[in-house]
Structures are given as structure tokens and as C-alpha cells.
Amino acid sequence: MHDPTPDMSLGSFAAVLAGELPGAWTSTYHPDRGGNHDALTDHVWDMNDVADTLAKRTVDHCAVLTCDDGTRLFVADLLGASEGYLIAAMAPTDAPAEAFRGVREPDGIAVAADPFSAAEDIHCDLLPRYDKALAQIRHNAARLTAPPAAEPEHLVMTWSGNAIVVDKPDRDDIAQILTGAGFALDADRKEFVLSDGDSFHVAASVRAAGDRLSELGVGVLLSHSPVRPAPNTAPAHLPATPAPASYRTR
């Protein structure tokens, strides 16, 4: 017959333990009422001794310690209250499953049935590993939800004969940099043109404009305009390959 009187030894241990841990902790005791505690054990963040124990036996009662920062610790009997307890961190529930990939679980520990020494073991051993694993989870979750990086902006400068031509940009700050570097606006063609007949000066002006544009996060791409045939001329055609001469043999 099921014993309706809960075993409060674990509950008492957990309540005292909560008062000994650094920070503000509360303890919630979950007695055996004929059901299971899968809703809690499924969140135990362990792949070592605690997970092995939970897989081999049914948890009839347990306790959960909760810190004001959201940290949760699972407390269960080891082999009975006189033998000690198992303490394991519980995984955060607000992170996507993919964020846990590659993160080592902060495996739990076995402690003596002394809440004072158990608090020291948790503070020095379990919680540092939990904090490290949680930081990795948060980093992964942030990376998964971060918007994709925007494509960097580029300005194309095209060689056209001895001049550099740039399509009129939409941004006034870019237009001002081009003007300051010696480019002149051709309003009819909506282009900025740089040409003073000296290739050395043109190259120096392009470098100066590129340095200023890079400060705005704008890259410069240099290209060459396609070579076009002169007006009223047709493209030259290669002569047809002559056919091999035929010959006869006797």
C-alpha cells in the first residue's frame, strides 16, 4: 500500500541547503503522490552519474532549488537520506535546442547528508561548471538569433579612357568625398568624372577618396569600361581556316 506520509528528510535537507548557498534561493519539495516526476527529471543537465541513476530507478520524491537569477538545482536521494544526495543543475528552458550543440553538460555531484558541506561543494564545484556551460548556451543562442550581416557597401570607379567615372551616389556624404577628391559632377549623365590628364594625380585622388570612403564603411572597386568598336565600323572577323588540300594516291 502506498504510504501517504511523505519523507521530509530530503525536503528538510533541501530547505537548509537553500539557505546556505550564495545568493537568494528557495526550495520546493516534490513528494511522491503516486505519479512520476518526469517533468523535472527531463530537465536534469547531466550525462554522468546523475543521469545514470535516474535511468535505473524511479524518482519517488525530489526537491528543486531555485535562485533569483533563474538557476535551478535538482536534489534527489543517493541511496537514502542517510547515505547522501545527488545534486544536479537543471538546463535552462528558454534556449533553443540547437544552442546546446557542442556544450558539455555541467554534470552533477554526490554530496553527504550535511547541507553545510554540500553547499560548499556546490559553490566550488557544480556552480562554476554550470555558469561556464550556461555562458556557452547564451552565446550560441545569440548567434542563432542574430540577423545576417549586411552586405558591405561598395562604390564602383570605372576607368574610361584617361578618366575615372563614378555613377552619382544616392548618399550626399559620398558625393562630398568625391567632390573633395577632385571629381566633377556631370549632371546630364549623372556621373562624377575625374580627369586632369595626369595619371599619377588621378591615382592619388582615387587613393585619397578610397581612404575617406573606408572611414564610412564603403569599399572601392575599380573596373575598366568595355572596349567598344569605333562608330561606322564592324568588328574584324578572323579569316576562315583554309580547308586542307585534297590529293590523290595511286
C-alpha positions in Angstrom: 0.0 0.0 0.0 1.2 3.5 -0.8 2.4 5.4 2.2 0.7 8.8 2.2 3.1 10.3 4.7 5.9 12.0 2.7 9.5 11.5 3.7 10.5 15.0 4.7 14.2 14.2 5.4 15.1 15.2 1.8 12.8 18.3 2.0 14.4 19.4 5.2 17.9 18.9 3.8 17.0 20.9 0.7 15.4 23.8 2.7 18.6 24.2 4.9 20.8 23.8 1.8 18.9 26.7 0.1 19.8 29.0 2.9 23.5 28.1 2.8 24.1 28.7 -0.9 25.4 32.1 -2.1 22.5 34.3 -3.4 18.8 34.2 -2.8 17.5 30.6 -3.1 14.1 29.0 -2.5 13.4 25.3 -2.0 10.4 23.4 -3.4 9.8 19.8 -2.2 8.0 17.4 -4.6 6.6 14.5 -2.6 5.5 11.2 -4.0 1.8 11.2 -4.7 1.6 8.1 -6.9 2.9 9.8 -10.0 6.2 10.4 -11.6 8.5 13.5 -11.8 9.5 13.3 -15.4 8.6 16.9 -16.0 11.5 17.7 -13.6 14.0 14.9 -14.3 13.8 15.6 -18.1 15.5 18.9 -17.4 18.4 17.5 -15.3 21.5 18.7 -17.1 23.7 15.7 -16.7 25.2 12.9 -18.8 27.1 11.2 -16.0 26.3 9.7 -12.6 23.1 11.5 -12.0 21.7 10.6 -15.4 22.7 7.0 -14.9 21.0 6.9 -11.6 17.8 8.4 -12.9 17.8 6.0 -15.8 18.0 3.0 -13.4 15.4 3.9 -10.9 12.1 5.8 -10.4 12.3 9.1 -8.5 9.5 9.0 -6.0 10.3 12.4 -4.4 12.8 15.2 -5.0 13.4 18.9 -4.4 14.2 21.8 -6.7 16.3 24.8 -5.5 15.7 28.0 -7.5 17.9 31.1 -7.4 16.7 34.5 -8.1 18.9 34.6 -11.2 17.0 31.6 -12.7 19.5 28.9 -11.8 17.8 25.6 -10.7 19.3 22.7 -8.9 17.7 19.2 -8.7 18.0 17.3 -5.4 17.4 13.5 -5.1 18.3 10.7 -2.8 21.5 8.9 -3.5 20.8 5.6 -1.7 18.7 7.0 1.1 18.8 10.1 3.2 21.5 8.6 5.5 23.8 8.0 2.6 23.7 11.4 0.9 22.1 13.1 -2.0 22.5 13.8 -5.7 22.7 17.4 -6.8 22.5 18.4 -10.5 21.9 21.6 -12.4 18.8 21.9 -14.5 19.0 23.1 -18.1 17.6 26.5 -19.0 14.2 26.2 -20.7 14.4 29.5 -22.7 17.2 28.4 -25.1 16.7 26.6 -28.4 17.8 23.0 -28.6 20.4 23.9 -31.2 22.1 26.2 -28.7 23.1 23.1 -26.7 25.1 21.5 -29.5 28.7 21.1 -28.6 28.2 22.3 -25.0 29.5 20.0 -22.2 26.9 19.3 -19.6 27.7 20.5 -16.1 27.4 17.1 -14.6 26.0 16.8 -11.1 27.7 15.7 -7.9 27.0 13.4 -4.9 27.1 15.1 -1.5 27.0 14.0 2.1 23.8 14.4 4.1 25.2 17.6 5.5 23.7 20.7 3.9 26.7 22.9 5.1 29.4 20.8 3.4 27.1 20.2 0.5 26.7 24.0 0.0 30.5 24.3 -0.2 30.8 21.5 -2.8 28.0 23.1 -4.9 29.6 26.6 -4.7 33.1 25.4 -5.5 32.4 22.6 -8.0 29.0 22.4 -9.6 28.0 26.1 -10.0 31.3 27.2 -11.7 30.7 24.4 -14.3 27.1 25.4 -14.6 28.0 29.1 -15.2 30.5 28.1 -17.9 28.0 25.9 -19.7 25.3 28.5 -19.4 27.5 31.2 -20.9 28.2 29.0 -23.9 24.5 28.3 -24.3 23.7 32.1 -24.2 26.4 32.8 -26.7 25.1 30.1 -29.1 21.6 31.3 -28.7 22.6 34.9 -29.5 24.5 33.7 -32.6 21.5 31.7 -33.8 19.1 34.6 -33.5 21.4 37.3 -34.7 20.3 38.9 -38.1 22.6 38.1 -41.0 25.4 40.6 -41.5 24.5 43.2 -44.1 26.5 43.1 -47.4 29.2 45.7 -47.3 28.6 48.8 -49.5 30.9 49.3 -52.4 31.4 52.2 -54.9 32.5 51.3 -58.4 35.0 53.5 -60.1 35.4 52.8 -63.8 38.3 53.7 -66.0 37.1 55.3 -69.2 40.0 56.3 -71.3 42.1 58.5 -69.1 39.3 59.4 -66.8 37.7 57.8 -63.8 33.9 57.7 -63.9 31.5 57.0 -60.9 27.7 56.8 -61.1 26.2 59.6 -58.9 25.7 58.1 -55.5 22.5 58.4 -53.5 24.3 59.4 -50.4 25.4 63.1 -50.0 28.4 62.2 -47.8 29.8 60.0 -50.5 29.2 62.7 -53.1 31.0 65.2 -50.9 34.1 63.0 -50.6 34.2 62.5 -54.4 34.0 66.3 -54.9 36.7 66.9 -52.3 39.0 64.4 -54.2 38.6 66.3 -57.5 35.7 64.6 -59.1 33.3 66.8 -61.1 29.6 66.1 -61.5 28.3 65.7 -65.0 24.7 66.5 -64.2 23.4 65.4 -67.7 24.9 61.9 -67.4 24.5 61.7 -63.6 28.2 60.8 -63.2 31.2 62.0 -61.3 34.2 62.3 -63.5 37.9 62.6 -62.5 40.3 63.6 -65.3 43.2 66.0 -65.3 45.4 64.4 -67.9 48.0 63.2 -65.3 47.5 59.5 -64.4 49.7 60.0 -61.3 47.4 62.7 -60.0 44.3 60.6 -60.9 45.6 57.6 -59.0 46.5 59.8 -55.9 43.0 61.2 -56.0 41.4 57.8 -56.2 43.5 56.6 -53.2 42.5 59.7 -51.2 38.8 59.2 -52.0 39.2 55.5 -51.1 40.7 56.3 -47.7 37.9 58.7 -46.8 35.2 56.3 -48.1 36.6 53.4 -46.0 36.0 55.5 -42.9 32.3 55.4 -43.8 32.5 51.6 -44.3 32.3 52.0 -48.1 34.7 49.9 -50.2 36.0 50.9 -53.7 36.0 48.6 -56.7 38.0 49.6 -59.8 36.9 48.4 -63.1 37.6 49.1 -66.8 34.9 50.1 -69.3 34.4 47.6 -72.1 36.2 48.3 -75.3 33.7 49.3 -78.0 34.3 49.3 -81.7 34.6 52.7 -83.3 31.4 54.2 -85.0 30.6 53.1 -88.6 33.0 50.1 -88.3 32.2 46.5 -88.0 34.2 44.1 -85.8 37.0 42.5 -87.5 36.5 38.8 -88.4 39.2 36.2 -88.4 39.8 34.7 -91.8 38.3 31.2 -92.2 40.7 28.4 -91.6 41.6 27.1 -95.1 40.5 23.6 -95.9 43.3 21.1 -96.3 44.3 20.5 -99.9 42.9 17.3 -101.4 45.3 14.9 -103.1 45.2 11.5 -104.7 47.2 8.5 -104.3 47.9 5.9 -106.8 
